Amino acid sequence: MNAQPLPAPLLQVTALSKSYPAPGTTVQALRGVDLQVSHGEFVALMGPSGSGKSTLLQLVAGLDRPTSGEIVLDGQRIDVLSEGRRAVLRRTHVGFVFQSFNLISNLTVADNVELPALLAGYSPGEARQRSGQLLTELGIKDRAQHVPAHLSGGEQQRVAIARALINRPHLLLADEPTGNLNSQETSDVMALLRQYHTQGQTILLVSHDARVAASADRVLYMRDGQIYDEARMERAHDSRFVLSRLIQMEP
């Protein structure tokens, strides 16, 4: 009997490099990174500041172009697309959660969440329905008519997660999503991300915090623009094992 071919990964990054000009030199942010993320997988990137984690996430999101290498998302090579085509892809295939929330200050919570759906071509009624459902799931429906300044950090990040999920992205990217939150807010936000992961959402998350990264199925450790270690969380029920393995990955 012939073996069934393995499904193609949702995300395939091959030999990815990124350099930036600097006075008298060139900064190598990424140095030949290879990465695969399967459908429904939760992958975390750890590493010190300047290791290339956020640069990698921005390239995967199509927010910038690599110097060399390839990025294939859901069967489509995105590193060769124009800025306009990359913007369309971000609206339809990718959701992005930022550390600093990046909410529009003069819009209500509901309007912030609905905006990406409207930009993607959904009707106002459909955008409103999706927004209401997400805000209810995230426990902040009662804050729908407030502006971001009237919300706590944890509430603002819930709004940012709702905004990232409203177009039902194939891939959810999260760049230090708990970096501006206290310990209880961090716990709440990670519980929400785990909940959506159990429902099938694919997640690629950047964090410097081993306790946050321990929520993932697989953790990759970056240093000097390269991935140099990996931990699979087969024993994720054993938090002591997970944390000790991640701490060992750090230099």
C-alpha positions in Angstrom: 0.0 0.0 0.0 1.4 3.4 -1.0 1.9 5.8 1.9 -0.3 8.9 1.7 1.8 12.1 1.0 2.1 14.4 4.0 0.1 17.6 3.8 2.0 20.8 2.8 2.8 23.0 5.7 0.8 26.2 6.1 4.0 28.2 6.3 7.3 27.4 4.6 10.3 29.7 5.1 13.5 28.8 3.2 17.0 30.3 3.6 15.5 33.6 4.7 17.9 36.5 5.2 17.3 40.2 6.0 20.0 42.9 6.2 19.7 46.6 6.9 22.1 49.4 5.9 23.7 51.2 8.9 26.4 53.9 9.0 29.6 52.3 7.8 28.2 48.7 8.0 25.3 46.3 7.2 23.2 44.8 10.0 22.3 41.1 9.4 18.9 40.7 11.1 18.3 37.2 9.7 20.9 34.7 8.4 19.4 31.9 6.3 16.4 30.9 8.5 14.4 27.8 7.6 11.0 27.3 9.3 7.9 25.2 8.8 4.6 25.7 10.6 1.9 23.0 10.0 -1.9 23.7 9.9 -3.3 24.0 13.4 0.2 24.2 15.0 1.2 26.6 17.8 4.8 27.6 17.5 6.7 30.1 19.7 9.9 31.9 18.9 12.2 32.8 21.9 15.4 34.6 22.0 17.1 37.8 23.3 16.5 41.3 22.0 18.0 41.6 18.5 18.0 37.9 17.8 15.7 38.4 14.7 12.3 37.2 16.2 10.2 40.2 15.3 12.0 40.7 12.0 11.0 37.1 11.0 7.4 37.8 12.1 7.2 41.0 10.0 8.5 39.2 6.9 6.0 36.4 7.3 3.2 39.0 7.7 4.3 40.7 4.5 5.1 43.9 6.3 8.6 43.9 4.7 10.6 42.0 2.0 13.5 39.7 2.8 16.9 40.4 1.3 17.0 36.8 0.1 15.1 33.5 0.6 11.5 32.4 0.1 8.2 32.6 2.1 5.4 30.4 1.1 2.0 30.9 2.9 -0.8 28.5 2.2 0.8 27.5 -1.1 1.5 31.0 -2.3 4.9 32.6 -2.4 4.5 36.0 -0.8 8.0 37.5 -0.8 7.7 38.3 -4.5 4.3 40.0 -4.2 3.8 43.7 -4.7 3.0 45.8 -1.6 -0.7 46.0 -2.7 -0.9 42.2 -3.1 0.8 41.7 0.3 -1.8 44.1 1.9 -4.6 42.0 0.5 -3.0 38.8 1.8 -2.7 40.3 5.2 -6.4 41.1 5.3 -7.4 37.7 4.1 -4.9 35.2 5.4 -3.0 36.7 8.4 -4.0 38.2 11.7 -1.4 40.2 13.7 -1.4 41.0 17.4 1.1 43.6 18.5 2.7 44.2 21.9 1.6 47.8 21.9 -2.0 46.9 20.9 -2.0 49.4 17.9 -5.7 50.3 18.4 -7.0 53.4 16.8 -7.5 55.8 19.7 -10.6 57.7 18.5 -12.6 54.7 17.4 -14.7 52.6 19.8 -13.8 49.0 20.6 -16.5 47.7 18.2 -15.2 50.0 15.4 -11.6 48.9 15.9 -12.6 45.2 15.6 -15.0 45.7 12.6 -12.5 47.8 10.5 -10.4 44.9 9.1 -13.6 43.1 8.0 -14.9 46.2 6.3 -11.6 46.7 4.5 -11.7 43.0 3.4 -15.1 43.6 1.7 -17.6 42.3 4.3 -20.9 44.2 4.7 -21.4 46.4 7.8 -23.9 43.9 9.1 -21.6 40.9 8.7 -18.7 42.9 10.3 -20.9 43.9 13.2 -22.1 40.3 13.7 -18.6 38.9 13.7 -17.3 41.6 16.0 -20.1 41.0 18.5 -19.4 37.3 18.6 -15.7 37.7 19.2 -16.1 40.4 21.8 -18.6 38.1 23.6 -16.2 35.1 23.4 -13.4 37.3 24.8 -15.5 38.6 27.6 -15.5 42.3 26.7 -18.8 42.8 24.9 -19.8 45.3 27.6 -16.9 47.5 26.5 -17.9 47.6 22.8 -18.7 51.4 22.8 -15.7 52.5 24.9 -12.6 54.0 23.4 -9.2 52.2 24.0 -8.0 54.8 26.6 -10.9 53.7 28.9 -9.7 50.0 28.9 -7.1 48.2 30.9 -4.0 46.8 29.2 -5.5 43.3 29.3 -8.8 44.5 27.8 -7.0 46.4 25.0 -5.1 43.2 24.1 -8.4 41.3 24.0 -9.6 43.9 21.5 -6.4 43.5 19.5 -7.0 39.7 19.4 -10.6 40.1 18.3 -9.4 42.5 15.5 -6.8 40.0 14.4 -9.3 37.1 14.3 -12.3 38.8 12.7 -11.3 37.8 9.1 -10.7 34.2 10.3 -7.1 34.2 9.3 -5.2 31.1 8.3 -2.3 32.2 10.5 -2.3 34.3 13.6 0.9 36.2 14.4 1.6 37.5 17.9 4.6 39.7 18.6 5.2 39.8 22.4 1.4 40.0 23.0 1.9 40.0 26.8 4.9 42.3 26.9 2.8 45.2 28.3 0.6 43.2 30.6 0.8 42.2 34.3 0.9 38.6 35.4 -2.8 38.1 35.7 -3.5 39.8 32.3 -0.7 37.6 30.8 -2.3 34.5 32.1 -5.8 35.5 30.8 -4.5 36.4 27.3 -2.5 33.2 26.9 -5.6 31.2 28.0 -7.5 32.9 25.2 -4.8 32.1 22.6 -4.7 28.5 23.8 -8.5 28.3 23.5 -8.4 29.4 19.9 -5.6 27.0 19.2 -7.7 24.1 20.5 -10.3 25.2 17.9 -7.8 24.8 15.1 -6.2 28.3 14.9 -2.6 28.2 13.7 -0.4 30.5 15.8 3.2 31.8 15.5 4.1 33.8 18.6 7.2 35.7 19.6 8.1 36.0 23.3 11.1 36.4 25.5 9.2 34.8 28.4 9.6 31.0 28.8 6.3 30.8 30.7 4.5 32.3 27.7 6.3 30.2 25.1 5.5 27.1 27.1 1.9 27.3 25.8 3.1 26.3 22.4 3.4 22.9 20.8 6.9 23.7 19.7 9.4 26.4 20.8 12.3 27.6 18.6 15.1 29.5 20.1 16.7 32.3 18.0 20.1 34.0 18.4 22.1 36.2 16.1 19.5 35.9 13.3 19.4 32.1 13.3 17.3 29.3 14.8 19.7 27.2 16.8 17.6 25.1 19.1 14.1 23.5 19.3 11.9 22.0 21.9 8.7 20.0 21.3 6.2 20.1 24.1 5.2 16.5 24.2 5.0 16.8 28.0 3.3 20.1 28.1 1.1 18.9 31.0 4.3 18.9 33.1 5.0 22.6 33.5 8.2 22.0 35.4 9.6 19.9 32.6 8.6 22.5 30.0 10.1 25.4 31.8 13.3 23.6 32.6 13.7 22.6 28.9 13.1 26.2 27.7 15.5 27.6 30.3 18.2 25.1 29.1 17.8 26.6 25.6 18.9 30.0 26.7 22.7 30.7 26.6 
